[in-house]
Amino acid sequence: MKYTSYLSLLLKTRGMPHFTEDQYRTAMNVLSLENRIDGIARARRLIPFNKDSGKLDLLIYKEERKLTEITGNSPVEHFWEQLFNQ
């Protein structure tokens, strides 16, 4: 949840930026994916040796790939600064 935490910090210090539609969509996709990954990871920790735990690992992997596609695996600060300054 590193992107979400950093955005929260930015919003507290700078206030709400004026996003374009594309910037808003990108930001919401990043926040949504991070929350989905976190939720699946929590469920995975509850069933560590279940036969279906591998399916959760696959879901986490797929969601992390989507997140990487959006962020380009950029450092958190760089990603948000780049998004804000588009």
Secondary structure as the mmCIF struct_conf table of DSSP 4:
data_model
#
loop_
_struct_conf.conf_type_id
_struct_conf.id
_struct_conf.beg_label_comp_id
_struct_conf.beg_label_asym_id
_struct_conf.beg_label_seq_id
_struct_conf.end_label_comp_id
_struct_conf.end_label_asym_id
_struct_conf.end_label_seq_id
HELX_RH_AL_P HELX_RH_AL_P1 LYS A 2 ARG A 14
HELX_RH_AL_P HELX_RH_AL_P2 GLU A 21 LEU A 46
BEND BEND1 ILE A 47 ILE A 47
TURN_TY1_P TURN_TY1_P1 PRO A 48 PHE A 49
TURN_TY1_P TURN_TY1_P2 LYS A 51 ASP A 52
HELX_RH_AL_P HELX_RH_AL_P3 SER A 53 THR A 71
TURN_TY1_P TURN_TY1_P3 GLY A 72 ASN A 73
HELX_RH_AL_P HELX_RH_AL_P4 VAL A 76 PHE A 84
TURN_TY1_P TURN_TY1_P4 ASN A 85 ASN A 85
#
